[in-house]
Amino acid sequence: MHAPWWCKCRQEDKPVSGSQPDVQAIIDNLLTAVLVVDAELKVLFANTAAEQLLPLSKRRLQAMPLNLAEEDISLDMARIRHCIYTEQGFTDSEVQLMIDGVPRWVEVSVTPLPLSLPERGQTRALIELRLIDQQKKISQELQQRTQQQAARELVRGLAHEIKNPLGGLRGAAQLLERELPREELKEFTQLIIAQADRLRNLVDRLLGPQRPGRRQVANLHSVLEQVRRLVAMEIPPGIGLGRDYDPSIPDFEMDPEQLQQALLNIVRNAVEALGDHGHIQIRTRTAFQVMLQGRRYRLAAEIRIIDNGPGIPDPLRDTLFYPMVTGRDGGTGLGLSIAQDLIHQHQGRIETQSSPGRTEFIIYLPLRR
């Protein structure tokens, strides 16, 4: 009886001496960051991806324990020690890691390493760090878009209910004014009419832009310069307004008026956050391979509006773009909500990064040929 063909292959295709794959080279070419630590969390090994992620050289990593401070990572280091001692691994799919002051989302897997009997006392753990920034952003964007859309629909429904009786109230005040016997009594009807008009204007802003405007091929920097000139006439003398433009960004299809309104709202929001002193910079760059509203674009315009103010308060971060949400006394909370609506109509996206002393609003707009 003849042996099956796959048995012959195994017998005949034995690797010759020296042809075994280089395990070190394989691990160094992994996209996942890999660390090996001992029971004291001293780094014994780090691959190339770990160097790039952290970012530290292997020599520096292996010369220091992996004792990241609480503000640097949202994972308790005691969990890794517990994993080593109990020989029970774990995975945390949402860990925030601060890298050069920028928050990054990673998935952390910790696995105790089985050692041979003579080395049993030297326990170790394998730590894998995988970046999930893109997945996290997509998930957050979809969730926020759903919540914000629900909030907008609720506010717009209420706005319609308010707007309808306002017209009748204003008309009744005008009719009453005609029947008043004395001129001084008209002061009260004028007050009713003025307040009705004020409420109508507020409701119109709540309803926001309903339809896309007229699109045309235009220059982004011309729009930004118009915004800069308008803001420069309003800001206090203690606030500086700088610019850093990328001239390689081509003209693309937009509604210049709507885009100007969106950017103006964001810059004015930065001015209000600064008060009387500070600095705002408007920066443009080209971004590559950007996912916008579920579609990948090879090129996108990136606009950053950066201020050195106190930062966005923690309670407002998740609801910043909701209608009627504001951290300023007397504010309507509509500027950023309208800005986001207009950017979405351009198939774009707004992101925020904020810490005390630096707040960035990042706008991505697709560039189509």
Helices and strands as residue ranges (DSSP letters): H 5-12, H 23-28, E 33-38, E 43-46, H 48-53, H 58-61, H 77-86, E 90-99, E 102-112, G 117-119, E 124-131, H 133-179, G 183-185, H 186-207, E 216-218, H 220-232, E 239-244, E 252-254, H 256-274, E 278-292, E 295-307, G 314-319, H 335-345, E 349-355, E 358-366
